[in-house]
Amino acid sequence: SWWRGSLASEKWRAAAVVGVAILVCHWPVLSAASGQSMRAATHYNVAQDLQMAGRSDEAIAEYRAALALWPDLADAHSNLGLLLAATGAHDEALQQYRDALRIDPNMSEAHVNLGLELAARHQTGDALASFERAVALDSTSATAHYNLGTLLAAEGRLDAAMQHLQTAVTLRPDFPEARENLALVRAAAKGK
């Protein structure tokens, strides 16, 4: 393999989870100020704070509490999936991403998260489709472009990979992994 790391490597997955977790922090939009929805929002917000503080077990419990009160909170499903994947509960993480997308099929971050999980399972075609959907939904997501570009590079589709990795660097110049993979893809393309 000419690119740094492997899509299935735990190091890559951990870095991706941390990077995506930072980007996924959304505040739920409350359509009604009912006591139940307010309690759910409180659990959700506490879960985010715990997640950002690295207190994963507590964050998982808070996301579960939020979802028990508000099962259609797509962001909570997606964020819970990230934490579950990081703890090795990949089947449950996959289900959480799918639940998030059932609720909000236009949630770019959940498509990225699903794509990461599918890539780790070597379900490349489905992972590519998830990343492509994420880019289509949010063309300003450096993370979506990075993951799509990295997987395209792994598949030997260097021209397309370069385009997405360049876009990731353009959108987020302080993205060292994207810069490094872009340099590696350029070098590989010159060697062809």
C-alpha positions as CSV (number, residue, x, y, z in Angstrom):
1,S,0.0,0.0,0.0
2,W,1.4,3.4,-1.0
3,W,-0.9,5.5,1.1
4,R,-0.3,6.1,4.8
5,G,-2.1,3.6,7.0
6,S,-5.0,1.4,6.2
7,L,-8.7,2.2,6.1
8,A,-9.3,-0.7,8.5
9,S,-6.5,0.3,10.9
10,E,-7.6,1.2,14.3
11,K,-5.3,4.2,14.3
12,W,-7.0,5.6,11.2
13,R,-10.4,4.8,12.6
14,A,-9.6,6.5,15.9
15,A,-8.3,9.7,14.2
16,A,-11.4,9.7,11.9
17,V,-13.7,9.3,14.9
18,V,-12.1,12.1,16.8
19,G,-12.1,14.4,13.7
20,V,-15.7,13.6,12.9
21,A,-16.9,13.9,16.5
22,I,-15.6,17.4,16.6
23,L,-17.5,18.3,13.5
24,V,-20.8,16.6,14.5
25,C,-21.7,18.7,17.5
26,H,-25.1,20.0,16.6
27,W,-27.7,21.4,18.9
28,P,-31.1,19.8,18.5
29,V,-33.8,22.1,17.3
30,L,-36.7,21.9,19.6
31,S,-40.1,22.3,17.9
32,A,-41.9,22.3,21.2
33,A,-40.9,23.2,24.7
34,S,-42.5,20.1,26.3
35,G,-40.9,18.8,29.5
36,Q,-40.0,15.6,27.8
37,S,-38.3,17.3,24.8
38,M,-36.5,19.7,27.2
39,R,-35.2,16.7,29.3
40,A,-34.1,15.0,26.1
41,A,-32.3,18.2,25.0
42,T,-30.6,18.4,28.4
43,H,-29.3,14.8,28.2
44,Y,-28.2,15.5,24.6
45,N,-26.3,18.6,25.6
46,V,-24.7,16.9,28.6
47,A,-23.7,14.0,26.3
48,Q,-22.0,16.4,23.9
49,D,-20.0,18.0,26.8
50,L,-19.0,14.6,28.1
51,Q,-18.0,13.4,24.6
52,M,-15.8,16.5,24.1
53,A,-14.3,15.9,27.5
54,G,-13.4,12.3,26.5
55,R,-15.8,10.7,29.0
56,S,-17.2,8.3,26.6
57,D,-19.0,5.9,28.9
58,E,-20.9,8.7,30.5
59,A,-21.6,10.3,27.2
60,I,-23.0,7.0,25.9
61,A,-25.4,6.8,28.8
62,E,-26.5,10.4,28.3
63,Y,-27.2,9.8,24.6
64,R,-29.2,6.7,25.4
65,A,-31.2,8.7,28.0
66,A,-31.9,11.4,25.3
67,L,-33.0,8.8,22.8
68,A,-35.2,7.1,25.3
69,L,-37.1,10.4,25.6
70,W,-36.7,11.5,22.0
71,P,-36.1,8.5,19.7
72,D,-36.1,10.7,16.5
73,L,-33.1,12.8,17.5
74,A,-30.9,12.0,14.5
75,D,-27.8,13.8,15.8
76,A,-27.9,11.8,19.0
77,H,-28.0,8.5,17.0
78,S,-25.0,9.6,14.9
79,N,-23.0,10.8,17.9
80,L,-23.8,7.7,19.9
81,G,-22.7,5.6,16.9
82,L,-19.3,7.4,16.9
83,L,-18.8,6.6,20.6
84,L,-19.9,3.0,20.1
85,A,-17.5,2.5,17.2
86,A,-14.7,3.8,19.3
87,T,-15.5,1.3,22.0
88,G,-15.6,-1.6,19.5
89,A,-19.4,-2.0,19.4
90,H,-19.4,-1.7,15.6
91,D,-22.6,-3.5,14.9
92,E,-24.5,-1.2,17.2
93,A,-22.7,1.8,15.8
94,L,-23.8,0.8,12.3
95,Q,-27.4,0.6,13.4
96,Q,-27.2,4.0,15.1
97,Y,-25.9,5.6,11.8
98,R,-28.7,3.9,9.9
99,D,-31.2,5.1,12.5
100,A,-29.9,8.7,12.1
101,L,-30.3,8.5,8.3
102,R,-33.7,7.0,8.6
103,I,-34.7,10.0,10.5
104,D,-32.7,12.5,8.5
105,P,-31.5,11.2,5.2
106,N,-29.9,14.5,4.4
107,M,-27.5,14.4,7.4
108,S,-24.1,14.6,5.8
109,E,-22.2,13.8,9.0
110,A,-24.2,10.6,9.4
111,H,-23.3,9.6,5.8
112,V,-19.6,10.2,6.6
113,N,-19.9,8.1,9.8
114,L,-21.7,5.3,8.0
115,G,-19.0,5.4,5.3
116,L,-16.2,5.1,7.8
117,E,-17.9,2.0,9.4
118,L,-18.6,0.4,6.0
119,A,-15.0,1.1,4.9
120,A,-13.7,-0.6,8.0
121,R,-15.8,-3.6,7.1
122,H,-14.3,-3.6,3.6
123,Q,-17.7,-2.8,2.1
124,T,-16.0,-0.4,-0.3
125,G,-18.9,0.2,-2.8
126,D,-21.3,1.1,0.0
127,A,-18.7,3.2,1.8
128,L,-18.0,5.1,-1.4
129,A,-21.7,5.7,-1.9
130,S,-22.0,7.1,1.7
131,F,-19.1,9.4,1.2
132,E,-20.4,10.6,-2.2
133,R,-23.8,11.3,-0.7
134,A,-22.1,13.2,2.2
135,V,-20.2,15.4,-0.4
136,A,-23.4,15.9,-2.4
137,L,-25.2,17.0,0.7
138,D,-22.4,19.3,2.0
139,S,-19.8,20.2,-0.5
140,T,-18.1,22.3,2.1
141,S,-17.3,19.3,4.4
142,A,-13.5,18.8,4.3
143,T,-14.0,15.6,6.3
144,A,-16.4,14.2,3.6
145,H,-14.0,15.1,0.8
146,Y,-11.0,13.7,2.7
147,N,-12.7,10.3,3.4
148,L,-14.0,10.0,-0.1
149,G,-10.5,11.0,-1.6
150,T,-8.7,8.5,0.7
151,L,-11.0,5.6,-0.2
152,L,-10.8,6.5,-3.9
153,A,-7.0,6.5,-3.6
154,A,-7.2,3.0,-2.0
155,E,-9.2,1.9,-4.9
156,G,-6.6,3.2,-7.4
157,R,-8.8,6.0,-8.7
158,L,-6.0,8.6,-8.3
159,D,-7.4,11.5,-10.4
160,A,-10.7,11.5,-8.5
161,A,-8.9,11.0,-5.2
162,M,-6.6,14.0,-6.0
163,Q,-9.7,16.2,-6.7
164,H,-11.3,15.4,-3.4
165,L,-8.2,15.6,-1.3
166,Q,-7.3,18.9,-2.9
167,T,-10.8,20.1,-2.0
168,A,-10.4,19.0,1.6
169,V,-7.1,20.9,1.9
170,T,-8.6,24.0,0.2
171,L,-11.6,23.9,2.6
172,R,-9.4,23.3,5.6
173,P,-5.8,24.2,5.1
174,D,-4.9,23.0,8.6
175,F,-5.8,19.4,7.8
176,P,-2.5,17.5,7.9
177,E,-3.8,14.1,7.0
178,A,-5.5,15.5,3.9
179,R,-2.2,17.3,2.9
180,E,-0.2,14.1,3.5
181,N,-2.5,11.9,1.5
182,L,-2.7,14.4,-1.3
183,A,1.1,14.4,-1.5
184,L,1.1,10.6,-1.6
185,V,-1.5,10.4,-4.3
186,R,0.2,13.0,-6.4
187,A,3.5,11.1,-6.1
188,A,1.7,7.8,-7.0
189,A,0.0,9.5,-10.0
190,K,3.4,10.8,-11.3
191,G,4.8,7.3,-11.0
192,K,2.1,5.7,-13.2
